[in-house]
């Protein structure tokens, strides 16, 4: 049986242009997990486990609503409520896993397919450092290799970003490479762009070990980097925004806003 899941190794870049210029980049990696393969991967791939400790591990409670309900079922349920039928289709999750038991994902993306393989929707799951998470579900009505979508911000993420903002997403479908950019704007003015890009590697124990050794303790570094960059922004004169309560619904089903 061929493994459909994959490892992507690359980098993350953030570039804020207002009210102060601030830019940083760091090396990173992600897993693209076919959620139907989790048990198989755990049994066949060294250094990876599903639901238990390992060098790399995936605990489904780190995502979605945090319950014991499998993530695939949660994605199908959210899609169905939005009128999108994913019966028989693959759901693939792009995320950072737990490394040595620790995980923090600023954003995870579910690629939701119909039974014929057509990409039907994207579910963007955003986490903040206050232990909260929220998702944006956007239908895909195009078979283009590059997908453009946008939605209004509904969830507090950075204490230095206002709430009345818009996100523009640009994604290249995962293949030999992956590239994703998120542009945040306010009142039509560009505020910040975040990008990730990576090259596909085989989902195998050897690849997982090499990636870990090349960028050790990545998930710890991501959390440390968030606080370090926040300090840098504060020293540049930016001040904290009030944190509102998270949305009542865990998922914002966005009226189609592709272009």
Backbone bond lengths (Angstrom), bond angles and torsions (degrees), N, CA, C in turn:
res aa  C-N    CA-C-N  psi(-1)  N-CA   C-N-CA  omega(-1)  CA-C   N-CA-C  phi
1 X - - - 1.468 - - 1.520 109.84 -
2 X 1.319 116.52 124.64 1.458 120.79 177.51 1.524 110.28 -75.40
3 X 1.320 116.19 140.42 1.461 121.47 177.94 1.525 108.95 -85.03
4 X 1.321 115.81 126.39 1.468 120.78 -179.51 1.527 111.62 -88.04
5 X 1.317 117.01 -23.10 1.463 121.01 179.14 1.526 109.76 -70.59
6 X 1.332 116.26 163.07 1.464 119.87 -175.44 1.527 110.36 -152.03
7 X 1.321 114.16 162.85 1.465 123.82 172.19 1.521 107.81 -107.90
8 X 1.330 116.72 136.09 1.467 120.98 174.38 1.525 108.51 -120.23
9 X 1.319 115.99 130.05 1.465 122.44 -178.12 1.526 108.36 -118.48
10 X 1.322 117.44 129.50 1.462 119.77 -177.64 1.512 112.11 -173.04
11 X 1.344 116.92 -129.57 1.465 120.55 -175.93 1.524 110.73 -153.26
12 X 1.325 114.09 162.99 1.461 123.74 176.55 1.521 107.92 -120.35
13 X 1.337 116.15 140.17 1.460 120.74 177.47 1.531 109.10 -133.83
14 X 1.315 116.39 135.83 1.466 123.38 172.66 1.520 107.99 -121.50
15 X 1.324 115.85 133.95 1.458 120.03 178.91 1.528 108.76 -136.86
16 X 1.321 115.71 107.09 1.474 121.25 176.35 1.524 108.18 -94.49
17 X 1.323 116.61 134.54 1.463 120.75 -177.90 1.525 112.97 -111.69
18 X 1.322 119.37 -17.14 1.451 122.18 176.01 1.526 110.13 -154.82
19 X 1.354 116.53 152.23 1.460 127.58 0.28 1.527 113.37 -77.87
20 X 1.319 117.70 -7.53 1.460 121.57 174.16 1.524 108.12 -130.58
21 X 1.329 115.95 145.73 1.463 119.63 176.20 1.519 109.18 -78.46
22 X 1.328 115.76 132.53 1.467 120.55 179.34 1.520 107.68 -154.81
23 X 1.324 117.41 131.89 1.462 120.41 -175.42 1.520 110.01 -144.02
24 X 1.331 115.26 141.85 1.462 119.74 174.14 1.522 109.51 -153.70
25 X 1.323 114.97 160.85 1.462 122.72 179.85 1.532 108.33 -146.25
26 X 1.322 116.54 144.50 1.457 119.68 173.93 1.529 109.99 -148.53
27 X 1.327 115.59 155.16 1.459 121.33 178.48 1.523 109.29 -72.68
28 X 1.334 115.71 148.88 1.460 119.14 -176.88 1.526 109.90 -158.31
29 X 1.311 115.48 171.06 1.462 121.00 172.52 1.522 108.81 -148.71
30 X 1.314 114.74 160.43 1.464 122.21 -177.72 1.518 109.02 -142.42
31 X 1.319 115.32 158.39 1.455 121.31 170.14 1.522 108.70 -106.00
32 X 1.308 116.53 138.99 1.458 122.13 168.23 1.520 105.18 -107.49
33 X 1.335 116.78 105.56 1.452 122.60 -171.07 1.518 111.56 -107.37
34 X 1.317 116.11 121.18 1.457 119.91 168.72 1.529 105.62 -74.40
35 X 1.336 116.76 115.83 1.462 119.78 -169.62 1.523 113.10 -66.46
36 X 1.320 117.61 -16.14 1.469 119.68 174.73 1.532 111.98 -80.21
37 X 1.312 117.05 -10.44 1.463 120.84 -176.08 1.526 113.86 -97.62
38 X 1.319 118.32 -0.84 1.463 119.63 -169.16 1.523 113.06 -57.13
39 X 1.337 116.76 -45.07 1.466 119.27 -179.35 1.528 110.53 -65.68
40 X 1.323 116.99 -39.50 1.467 121.60 179.03 1.518 111.04 -63.76
41 X 1.326 116.16 -45.20 1.459 120.26 -179.82 1.522 110.94 -61.26
42 X 1.321 116.10 -42.55 1.453 120.77 -178.52 1.522 111.43 -62.60
43 X 1.330 116.18 -33.12 1.464 120.62 -178.28 1.521 112.64 -83.18
44 X 1.344 117.17 -29.22 1.465 120.39 -170.20 1.520 115.01 -103.84
45 X 1.334 118.22 -22.32 1.464 120.35 -170.71 1.525 110.97 -110.51
46 X 1.312 115.47 121.43 1.464 120.28 175.78 1.525 110.07 -60.64
47 X 1.322 115.80 148.84 1.470 124.56 174.92 1.525 113.62 72.29
48 X 1.341 118.38 2.54 1.472 120.51 177.33 1.522 110.05 -125.38
49 X 1.354 115.12 134.96 1.462 120.39 176.30 1.514 110.29 -136.81
50 X 1.305 115.00 150.13 1.464 122.64 176.44 1.520 108.56 -105.08
51 X 1.335 115.83 111.96 1.453 120.43 176.41 1.511 115.88 80.96
52 X 1.328 117.46 11.81 1.468 119.52 175.12 1.535 109.64 -150.36
53 X 1.321 115.11 164.29 1.466 121.06 -172.86 1.531 111.09 -66.31
54 X 1.333 115.07 140.55 1.449 122.65 172.75 1.521 107.50 -164.41
55 X 1.311 116.96 -178.48 1.462 119.94 173.57 1.526 108.97 -58.17
56 X 1.333 116.85 -48.21 1.465 124.34 171.66 1.526 107.15 -118.09
57 X 1.320 117.55 137.63 1.457 119.42 176.90 1.516 110.06 -151.61
58 X 1.325 114.79 156.24 1.457 122.05 179.25 1.515 107.78 -124.39
59 X 1.324 116.01 114.30 1.457 122.39 173.17 1.531 107.07 -106.92
60 X 1.325 116.10 118.61 1.465 118.80 -175.41 1.531 111.91 -64.72
61 X 1.335 117.54 -23.17 1.465 120.24 178.72 1.526 112.48 -68.95
62 X 1.346 117.80 -12.54 1.468 121.05 176.81 1.525 111.41 -75.75
63 X 1.338 117.21 -6.42 1.460 122.16 -173.72 1.532 108.90 -133.12
64 X 1.319 115.21 176.36 1.462 119.58 176.20 1.513 111.57 58.46
65 X 1.353 115.63 -138.27 1.468 118.95 -177.67 1.522 112.40 -89.43
66 X 1.339 117.07 5.23 1.458 120.51 177.00 1.519 114.07 78.92
67 X 1.331 117.59 5.34 1.457 121.20 -177.33 1.526 110.95 -91.02
68 X 1.335 115.68 -175.74 1.460 121.16 177.75 1.525 112.41 -82.48
69 X 1.325 117.60 -3.25 1.462 121.00 179.05 1.525 109.40 -67.32
70 X 1.345 118.80 126.18 1.467 120.03 -179.90 1.529 112.18 -54.33
71 X 1.314 116.26 143.29 1.462 121.14 -176.34 1.524 112.01 -61.02
72 X 1.316 117.32 -35.41 1.464 119.46 177.88 1.527 110.67 -60.68
73 X 1.333 116.51 -44.11 1.471 120.11 178.63 1.523 110.95 -62.67
74 X 1.333 116.34 -40.33 1.462 119.26 179.05 1.528 111.17 -62.72
75 X 1.337 116.55 -44.10 1.464 120.23 179.78 1.521 111.00 -62.42
76 X 1.331 117.16 -43.35 1.464 120.67 179.21 1.523 111.28 -63.02
77 X 1.345 115.99 -38.50 1.462 119.70 -179.96 1.523 111.15 -66.61
78 X 1.332 117.17 -45.34 1.466 119.71 179.37 1.530 110.66 -62.61
79 X 1.328 116.28 -40.99 1.462 119.96 179.65 1.527 110.76 -64.26
80 X 1.327 116.69 -42.91 1.466 120.30 -179.31 1.520 111.35 -61.47
81 X 1.336 116.86 -39.56 1.460 120.39 178.44 1.526 111.80 -63.89
82 X 1.334 115.80 -24.94 1.469 120.89 178.06 1.532 111.41 -94.48
83 X 1.339 116.82 7.05 1.454 120.35 178.19 1.506 114.39 81.13
84 X 1.336 117.79 23.26 1.465 122.43 -178.70 1.527 108.63 -113.34
85 X 1.315 117.20 121.10 1.460 122.23 -178.02 1.527 110.33 -93.51
86 X 1.332 115.93 114.51 1.463 121.09 179.33 1.530 111.74 -108.64
87 X 1.318 117.78 14.02 1.462 120.94 -176.40 1.527 110.83 -54.47
88 X 1.332 115.74 125.63 1.457 120.27 177.66 1.512 114.75 79.51
89 X 1.313 118.17 -0.66 1.460 121.38 -178.19 1.517 112.34 -95.73
90 X 1.317 115.90 159.42 1.458 121.24 178.89 1.525 110.77 -81.18
91 X 1.316 115.85 145.26 1.465 122.35 171.27 1.517 106.47 -122.12
92 X 1.331 116.42 120.01 1.466 121.37 -177.53 1.529 108.83 -117.76
93 X 1.309 115.28 131.85 1.464 122.25 -175.31 1.520 110.23 -108.78
94 X 1.337 115.70 121.90 1.456 121.85 173.50 1.517 107.70 -95.21
95 X 1.322 117.17 119.57 1.463 119.58 -174.03 1.524 110.49 -159.91
96 X 1.333 114.80 168.98 1.451 121.22 165.09 1.527 106.87 -93.11
97 X 1.342 117.94 134.23 1.462 120.41 179.38 1.528 110.76 -85.08
98 X 1.307 115.50 -179.90 1.466 118.88 166.85 1.526 108.29 -73.35
99 X 1.310 116.24 136.44 1.460 122.55 172.69 1.521 107.11 -117.37
100 X 1.333 115.81 118.47 1.462 121.17 -175.35 1.524 111.06 52.38
101 X 1.321 115.53 36.68 1.458 121.69 173.67 1.508 116.45 89.65
102 X 1.344 118.14 -2.06 1.470 119.70 -177.79 1.520 110.61 -117.79
103 X 1.337 115.10 139.08 1.464 119.76 -178.42 1.523 110.59 -145.75
104 X 1.331 116.11 139.21 1.466 121.83 164.89 1.521 108.02 -146.88
105 X 1.324 116.12 123.52 1.464 122.95 -179.75 1.513 110.02 -114.31
106 X 1.326 119.78 105.92 1.470 118.90 173.77 1.528 111.41 -57.35
107 X 1.338 116.76 -40.64 1.464 120.63 176.39 1.522 109.48 -148.38
108 X 1.317 115.28 138.34 1.457 123.13 172.88 1.524 106.99 -125.34
109 X 1.319 116.54 146.91 1.465 120.11 -175.74 1.518 109.66 -127.98
110 X 1.335 115.66 128.52 1.453 122.49 175.77 1.531 108.51 -99.42
111 X 1.319 116.26 123.60 1.455 122.67 174.10 1.530 106.68 -95.87
112 X 1.330 116.54 109.45 1.467 122.39 -171.08 1.529 110.12 -105.60
113 X 1.333 115.82 118.29 1.457 121.74 -173.67 1.522 111.65 -111.02
114 X 1.323 115.57 152.44 1.453 121.55 170.58 1.529 109.10 -82.43
115 X 1.341 115.89 173.56 1.464 120.61 -175.63 1.522 112.99 -60.14
116 X 1.331 117.32 -30.04 1.468 119.96 -179.37 1.521 113.13 -84.26
117 X 1.325 117.11 5.31 1.463 121.60 178.92 1.510 114.61 93.02
118 X 1.322 117.68 -6.95 1.467 120.94 179.82 1.526 110.45 -68.63
119 X 1.325 116.63 133.63 1.463 120.42 175.37 1.523 108.48 -70.64
120 X 1.335 116.79 121.28 1.462 121.79 -174.75 1.520 112.95 -103.55
121 X 1.333 116.97 -30.64 1.468 119.33 -176.49 1.517 110.07 -161.14
122 X 1.320 114.64 158.15 1.463 122.36 172.15 1.516 107.86 -121.21
123 X 1.306 115.15 135.06 1.459 121.85 178.72 1.519 107.31 -117.55
124 X 1.328 116.20 111.44 1.461 121.87 -178.51 1.534 108.15 -96.60
125 X 1.318 117.45 114.17 1.464 121.66 -178.75 1.525 109.11 -104.60
126 X 1.324 115.71 117.84 1.467 121.89 -175.05 1.524 109.74 -109.33
127 X 1.318 115.87 134.48 1.464 122.26 177.21 1.530 109.07 -115.69
128 X 1.327 116.34 144.39 1.460 119.02 171.19 1.521 109.83 -114.64
129 X 1.309 117.18 174.03 1.463 120.91 -175.29 1.522 112.51 -81.44
130 X 1.346 117.54 5.63 1.460 121.83 176.89 1.528 110.99 -98.30
131 X 1.329 116.40 10.83 1.454 120.78 178.62 1.513 114.19 80.53
132 X 1.339 116.86 13.72 1.458 121.11 -179.82 1.527 110.09 -102.92
133 X 1.325 116.32 157.30 1.462 121.01 176.64 1.512 109.89 -147.07
134 X 1.322 114.95 151.04 1.463 121.06 179.38 1.518 107.87 -152.21
135 X 1.336 116.50 150.23 1.463 120.87 -177.12 1.519 111.45 -124.84
136 X 1.329 114.41 149.94 1.466 122.77 174.32 1.527 107.33 -116.32
137 X 1.331 116.82 120.28 1.459 122.16 179.09 1.524 108.70 -103.57
138 X 1.333 116.47 121.34 1.462 120.91 -177.80 1.526 108.91 -128.88
139 X 1.324 115.22 125.82 1.461 121.12 178.66 1.527 110.23 -67.51
140 X 1.321 116.43 146.37 1.466 122.59 175.35 1.524 108.10 -108.70
141 X 1.312 116.68 123.70 1.467 121.63 -179.25 1.514 111.92 -117.16
142 X 1.314 116.59 24.36 1.453 120.16 -177.21 1.518 109.24 -139.63
143 X 1.327 116.60 146.88 1.459 120.23 175.28 1.525 111.59 -100.39
144 X 1.325 116.28 17.81 1.465 121.10 179.74 1.521 110.47 -65.95
145 X 1.321 115.73 149.66 1.462 121.18 178.95 1.529 111.29 -67.01
146 X 1.325 117.04 -33.41 1.463 122.01 177.54 1.521 108.53 -109.48
147 X 1.305 116.76 131.20 1.463 122.95 -174.04 1.523 109.19 -113.73
148 X 1.335 115.38 132.62 1.462 122.03 176.32 1.525 108.47 -116.38
149 X 1.325 116.22 128.39 1.465 121.23 177.86 1.523 109.07 -142.83
150 X 1.327 115.89 161.59 1.455 117.81 172.33 1.520 110.70 -152.04
151 X 1.326 115.86 159.89 1.457 121.89 178.47 1.523 108.65 -158.47
152 X 1.319 115.33 165.69 1.461 120.78 175.61 1.526 110.16 -83.14
153 X 1.303 116.22 144.37 1.458 121.62 178.21 1.524 109.82 -67.97
154 X 1.348 116.77 133.64 1.462 121.08 -179.77 1.526 112.66 -127.22
155 X 1.335 117.30 -2.08 1.460 121.04 -169.61 1.523 109.72 -137.56
156 X 1.334 115.79 134.05 1.466 122.88 -179.06 1.525 109.90 -73.58
157 X 1.322 116.38 124.75 1.464 120.85 -179.84 1.524 109.73 -119.05
158 X 1.321 116.23 -75.60 1.463 120.45 -179.40 1.524 110.36 -89.13
159 X 1.337 118.21 135.80 1.467 120.31 176.97 1.522 113.12 -69.13
160 X 1.337 117.61 -5.56 1.462 121.35 179.38 1.534 112.14 -107.44
161 X 1.349 117.11 11.67 1.461 121.14 -178.94 1.521 109.06 -120.12
162 X 1.333 115.94 136.65 1.461 120.81 177.69 1.523 111.01 -72.23
163 X 1.335 116.66 163.98 1.456 121.04 -179.38 1.530 112.61 -86.03
164 X 1.323 117.73 -29.80 1.473 119.73 -175.78 1.534 109.59 -82.77
165 X 1.325 114.85 70.23 1.444 120.86 -176.16 1.521 110.26 -131.27
166 X 1.320 114.78 169.06 1.461 122.02 178.13 1.531 108.47 -125.81
167 X 1.338 115.24 142.77 1.461 121.82 174.93 1.530 109.50 -106.64
168 X 1.321 116.24 134.11 1.460 122.31 170.80 1.526 107.47 -114.78
169 X 1.322 115.62 121.88 1.456 121.64 -178.92 1.525 110.11 -104.06
170 X 1.300 116.26 138.53 1.462 122.14 172.86 1.528 107.01 -134.25
171 X 1.349 116.06 118.24 1.460 120.52 -175.78 1.515 110.26 -127.73
172 X 1.307 115.63 137.33 1.460 121.90 168.11 1.517 107.41 -97.05
173 X 1.312 117.69 126.72 1.452 121.33 -178.19 1.529 110.75 -54.27
174 X 1.328 117.74 137.10 1.464 120.44 -178.41 1.527 112.30 -59.07
175 X 1.308 115.61 129.00 1.454 122.99 176.30 1.512 106.98 -148.11
176 X 1.309 116.90 -130.02 1.466 119.41 173.52 1.525 110.98 -66.09
177 X 1.322 116.38 -25.78 1.466 122.14 176.21 1.514 108.54 -132.61
178 X 1.326 114.82 161.17 1.450 120.43 172.20 1.520 108.22 -134.50
179 X 1.329 116.78 142.85 1.467 121.31 178.37 1.524 108.27 -146.62
180 X 1.317 115.76 129.28 1.461 121.83 -178.36 1.520 108.12 -137.64
181 X 1.321 116.68 133.26 1.464 120.15 173.66 1.526 108.92 -129.73
182 X 1.323 114.45 145.12 1.467 122.04 177.19 1.516 107.03 -128.28
183 X 1.320 115.37 118.73 1.468 121.76 -178.41 1.519 108.64 -106.61
184 X 1.315 117.68 122.66 1.458 122.43 178.30 1.529 109.16 -102.43
185 X 1.326 115.98 131.95 1.468 119.81 -179.86 1.526 109.80 -136.92
186 X 1.324 114.86 159.10 1.461 121.30 179.72 1.523 108.29 -138.39
187 X 1.333 115.40 124.39 1.470 121.31 -178.53 1.525 111.36 53.06
188 X 1.320 115.48 38.56 1.460 120.22 177.96 1.511 114.89 81.61
189 X 1.320 118.15 -1.82 1.460 121.52 -179.27 1.526 110.90 -102.79
190 X 1.311 115.73 130.86 1.458 122.06 179.08 1.524 109.72 -65.37
191 X 1.343 116.84 127.93 1.457 121.96 179.66 1.527 111.41 -107.73
192 X 1.337 116.18 -47.08 1.452 119.33 -174.64 1.522 110.60 -158.21
193 X 1.317 116.77 150.33 1.463 122.56 172.02 1.519 108.77 -128.63
194 X 1.327 115.66 133.49 1.464 122.42 173.83 1.523 108.02 -117.68
195 X 1.314 117.04 134.04 1.467 121.58 -178.30 1.518 110.19 -132.96
196 X 1.310 115.24 145.72 1.461 120.49 168.34 1.516 108.21 -131.78
197 X 1.313 115.69 146.06 1.459 121.44 179.27 1.518 108.14 -147.14
198 X 1.327 115.80 141.34 1.453 119.19 -179.40 1.512 112.10 -154.29
199 X 1.315 114.81 161.99 1.460 122.26 178.29 1.527 108.67 -112.29
200 X 1.311 115.53 137.63 1.457 121.97 -174.97 1.532 111.98 -69.28
201 X 1.330 114.67 137.49 1.456 122.77 172.73 1.527 108.08 -127.57
202 X 1.310 115.80 157.10 1.457 120.71 178.52 1.524 110.05 -64.08
203 X 1.341 115.58 139.61 1.468 119.27 175.52 1.533 107.13 -80.84
204 X 1.310 116.00 91.29 1.457 122.65 -176.97 1.516 108.74 -145.95
205 X 1.336 116.35 156.00 1.453 120.54 -178.04 1.511 113.27 -55.43
206 X 1.330 116.72 -40.82 1.463 120.57 -179.74 1.526 111.22 -62.29
207 X 1.342 116.58 -44.23 1.471 120.15 -179.95 1.520 111.33 -64.91
208 X 1.324 116.93 -40.27 1.463 120.58 179.42 1.524 111.00 -64.21
209 X 1.318 116.34 -41.10 1.463 119.69 179.55 1.524 110.94 -66.42
210 X 1.332 117.66 -44.72 1.466 120.67 179.81 1.526 111.05 -61.40
211 X 1.349 116.47 -42.11 1.468 119.59 -179.86 1.517 110.91 -64.20
212 X 1.321 116.41 -41.40 1.464 120.14 179.28 1.529 111.00 -63.18
213 X 1.324 117.06 -41.98 1.463 120.51 -179.21 1.525 111.40 -70.48
214 X 1.341 116.92 -31.96 1.464 120.50 179.84 1.523 111.70 -72.47
215 X 1.345 116.50 -37.01 1.474 121.25 179.54 1.527 106.96 -132.00
216 X 1.337 118.36 73.60 1.465 120.66 -174.71 1.521 112.60 -66.15
217 X 1.336 114.62 145.83 1.470 121.63 175.08 1.524 112.13 55.30
218 X 1.330 116.83 40.89 1.468 120.43 -175.34 1.521 112.44 -57.11
219 X 1.338 117.41 -47.32 1.466 118.45 -174.34 1.528 111.65 -65.09
220 X 1.347 117.77 -32.26 1.462 120.29 173.90 1.532 109.83 -65.77
221 X 1.336 115.62 -40.92 1.464 120.49 -178.31 1.525 111.83 -66.43
222 X 1.338 116.63 -35.52 1.466 119.73 178.55 1.524 110.01 -60.43
223 X 1.335 116.42 -47.43 1.465 120.08 179.36 1.527 110.91 -63.52
224 X 1.330 117.17 -44.79 1.469 120.63 179.17 1.525 110.51 -62.03
225 X 1.348 116.77 -39.29 1.459 120.42 -179.26 1.521 111.59 -64.96
226 X 1.337 116.89 -37.03 1.470 120.45 179.32 1.524 109.84 -59.75
227 X 1.332 117.09 -46.36 1.467 119.74 -179.18 1.532 111.56 -71.25
228 X 1.321 117.18 -35.64 1.463 119.96 178.35 1.524 110.46 -65.30
229 X 1.325 117.15 -45.69 1.465 119.91 -179.81 1.522 110.94 -67.12
230 X 1.337 116.94 -33.19 1.467 120.11 176.06 1.532 110.50 -62.63
231 X 1.334 116.48 -41.04 1.469 120.33 177.08 1.522 110.18 -62.92
232 X 1.330 117.05 -42.36 1.466 120.58 179.40 1.531 110.67 -61.04
233 X 1.332 116.69 -42.36 1.464 120.09 179.32 1.525 110.87 -65.56
234 X 1.319 116.75 -39.78 1.461 120.18 179.46 1.534 110.06 -64.25
235 X 1.328 116.89 -40.31 1.467 120.73 178.24 1.521 112.16 -67.37
236 X 1.342 116.50 -23.45 1.469 120.45 176.15 1.522 112.61 -84.10
237 X 1.334 116.22 1.57 1.457 119.81 173.72 1.511 116.02 104.37
238 X 1.341 119.22 -0.40 1.449 120.72 177.95 1.525 109.32 -77.50
239 X 1.335 115.97 144.32 1.458 120.80 -178.53 1.519 110.98 -120.04
240 X 1.334 114.99 158.75 1.456 120.88 -172.63 1.524 111.99 -69.64
241 X 1.337 114.94 143.76 1.459 122.54 171.97 1.531 108.25 -96.14
242 X 1.307 115.52 147.61 1.466 120.38 178.02 1.528 110.06 -62.78
243 X 1.318 116.01 139.10 1.469 120.27 179.69 1.525 110.08 -92.83
244 X 1.332 117.32 113.75 1.464 120.00 177.17 1.526 110.46 -79.75
245 X 1.318 116.53 169.28 1.458 120.64 175.03 1.523 109.28 -67.01
246 X 1.338 118.02 147.99 1.462 119.60 178.17 1.516 110.83 -66.99
247 X 1.317 118.27 160.58 1.465 121.32 179.14 1.532 111.21 -56.50
248 X 1.334 116.12 149.56 1.460 120.67 -179.48 1.522 111.40 -63.88
249 X 1.328 116.10 -36.51 1.457 120.82 178.82 1.523 109.43 -93.72
250 X 1.349 118.49 138.86 1.461 120.18 -179.61 1.522 113.70 -71.21
251 X 1.329 116.80 -15.14 1.466 121.15 -177.93 1.521 109.89 -132.55
252 X 1.318 116.57 130.61 1.467 121.81 170.78 1.523 107.38 -96.10
253 X 1.339 115.90 109.93 1.452 120.45 176.36 1.531 106.71 -84.15
254 X 1.307 116.00 107.58 1.470 121.80 -171.08 1.522 110.15 -85.49
255 X 1.337 115.85 132.60 1.445 120.14 171.68 1.519 106.90 -59.88
256 X 1.317 117.62 136.27 1.470 122.05 -171.50 1.509 110.83 -49.77
257 X 1.346 115.09 124.59 1.455 120.79 -179.22 1.516 110.21 -134.85
258 X 1.314 115.63 44.20 1.461 119.93 175.32 1.506 109.31 -83.94
259 X 1.320 115.89 157.00 1.451 119.17 173.47 1.515 109.44 -130.17
